[in-house]
Amino acid sequence: MEEQVQIVDAFLQQVPYTRFLGMRVELAGDEMTAVLPFAQHLVGNPMLPALHGGVIGAFMEMTALAQLSLVQPDRRVPKTIDITIEYLRSARAHETYARAIVRKLGRRVANVQVEAWQESRTRPVAGMTGHFLLRSDPISEAPPAP
């Protein structure tokens, strides 16, 4: 379990935008829950206030990638092929949660679904379906950075 936390933390530290978001993950058994703490700089509509749609989309994409980092810890970060986001309701000025399910893990492509919610998991604020290119080169075989 501690090794899995280190894997996801290492992934999150590689992506500067996840640090900007303040995103973190919690592991309970074999389930990973991503957490997006509320911060004023994430608000897109100050009249409601509601989180920016791009923040929600990026949070769900990073959740999918973090889940894939757990499934394939010895591989490079997958590349996003495409994502489809369904915005279901305004994400208010509250902490937001997300869970990803890897629907298909092939040799080259992974299909992942993510659901984001706030107060109740039964009332999601957004959903995402994504396709990700799995890079075949293991981290240990990567050439050194210049």
C-alpha angles and dihedrals in degrees: 000000000000090000090055091051090052091050093053093042090052090051093049092050090055092062115067093198092061088057089050089052093046089229120172136170135227123204123207113174107310095338124097119200118192116213126205109191114211115257128172093235089063094063115112099175111039092183094070092015102238133163117257113264091231090057091053092046093049091045091055093045091051089048090056092048092047090052090050089050087060093048093048106023095164095056135083121262108285119243119241112244096179141329133200118204126197112200104205103174139346114290101226129209094288138103111284128211133197139185128195129208119198101220097181130010110189131170093267109012136041126199114209133181123201131190124195126197142162122201097003130024088213089066105054119192094205144357131206137196116194141179118208132191110231111218112226097209113095117225091245091060096048116119115249117267115256 
